[in-house]
Amino acid sequence: MKQLLAYIIDSAYTGFIGLQFFSSNPTSEKKNISEITTTELWDLPIFNCSRDDILPNVKIIPSYKYPWGFSSKICFESGLAIADQEFESRMVWGRYYHQNPLDPKTGKVIGMRPTLIIIPGWLCSSYSIYRQVSIPFIEQGFDCLVLALPYHLERTPSKSFSGEQMFTPDLSKSLKAIQQSVSDVIQAITWLHSQGSESVGLLGMSLGGLISGLVTTREPNLGYSMLWVPAACLEKPMRHSALCHHLKQRLFAAGVNLRELNFLSKLTEPATYLPAIDRERILFIEGLYDRTIKPTWIERWWKTWGEPPILRVPHGHLSGLFDESLIDQMARFAKSSIDPPPVL
C-alpha cells in the first residue's frame, strides 16, 4: 500500500512538473564548457574569508502568528556576486519559524533556540509543506529557517517558474548556482550563530540534500546534518529520473554532451570530499521506493562517508514529507546530536 501511494504521489508531481516545462519558453543557450573546466568549487573568496566578512545584514519581517509560534520572512544579499545574474536571485529569502516572539526594539528573536536550516528540493514552489515539516522540530525545542535556493520561490526570475533557471544548458551558470547555494547556507549559519543560537544543523531534501552535503564538507561548526533522499550527484538523476526528463531533453537538444555533464556532476558531488563533522552526527534518509533518487546512489555516498546513521524508509521521493513519524525520528536525531551524553 505504501509503495502504491509513493508511486502515485511521485507520478502526480512528475506530471505537474512536465506541464510547467511544456508551457515554458526557455531563453538560455549553451555556452563554452571551457568556462568551468578549470574552476574548482571552493576557489572563490567567499569560502576562504573570515566569519566577519561573510556575516550578512539580515532583515526580519514579521508575518504570521500560529498556535505553535511565529512565522517571519528573512532577507539578505547573497555574499556571492554572479555576473549578469537576475536581481531576484541576488537576494536570499526564507521563512523563519520560531516559538518566541521578536523583540520590538532590537528585531531579534527573544530567547534564541537551537536552529535547524531546511534546504528544499529542486523546483520547490511553496514554503507550506516545509512549514509542516518544521512543526515537530519546534515542538522538540528547535526553531527552523527554510532557505530558498537561487532561482526558486521569491528568487525566481520573471518569465520562468520556480527552479527552472537552476539548471540550464549554460553549465557554468549551473555551477555558479550550486556555489551560491552553498555560500548562502554558510552565511545563514554565520548569522544564526551571531544571533545567539547555540546549535545550528541542516536538513536538506533531494537537491537540498546535495547542497547540505557540500556544506557538511566545509562547515565544522555544524551541530548535525540530515540528508533526506539526497541527490548524490547531478548526472544520474538528470539522465535516468522521470522528474528530470524534460530537463534532460532541453540540455541535450542545446548540445550539452555526457562528458560535460559528468564533469559538472563530479565537481559538485559531496562524496568527492570528506565531511567536516563526526559521522555520528550525519543522518541519511533513503526512500526504498524512490525512483527519482535511487537508493543505490545514496548507498554509494553513504559508504564513502564511513556508513553514518541511516534510515531506510518505505517511501518514494516525496511521500515521506507526509509521514509524521519519520519527521519525529529526524527531530529526535537532531536533539540527540546536540544534547551532551550523560556523565557516568
Secondary structure, DSSP 8 states (H G I E B T S, - for coil): -HHHHHHHHHHHHHHHHHHHHHH---------THHHHT--TT-SGGGSS-HHHH----EEEEEEEETTEEEEEEEEE-SS--TT--HHHHEEEEEEEESS-B-TTT-SBSS---EEEEE--TT---SHHHHHHHHHHHHTT-EEEEE--TTSGGG--TTS-TTGGGS-S-HHHHHHHHHHHHHHHHHHHHHHHHTT-S-EEEEEETHHHHHHHHHHTT-TT-S-EEEES--S-SHHHHHH-GGGHHHHHHHHHTT--HHHHHHHHHHT-GGGS--SS-GGGEEEEEETT-SSS-HHHHHHHHHHTT---EEEES--SSGGGG-HHHHHHHHHHHHHHHS-----
